[in-house]
Amino acid sequence: MTEISTNRAVVSDLTNQFTSSLSDVSFSTKKSFSFSQSSAASGLKSSLTSLSSSISNFESYASSDVQKLMTIHQAIEKAERGKS
């Protein structure tokens, strides 16, 4: 059987780095604009909306991944304690 182990310090460091980096990922527009006849402005607005949505999705998925990592780490620790 394959031996699986975990390291609290490594997991903690990784989750801290990942979580703190999420605060650096943000996007918001500073100005709004409306050019009803401009395809360039329309395309830009669509791209910015898509970028904002992508960043929100990334933040959500990253937070979920951090939670999953912690859950796996805790399960491994519990299994290791059960062996003792």
Secondary structure, 3 states (H helix, E strand, C coil): CCCCCCCHHHHHHHHHHHHHHHCCCCCCCCCCCCCCCCHHHHHHHHHHHHHHHHHHHHHHHHHHHHHHHHHHHHHHHHHHHHHC
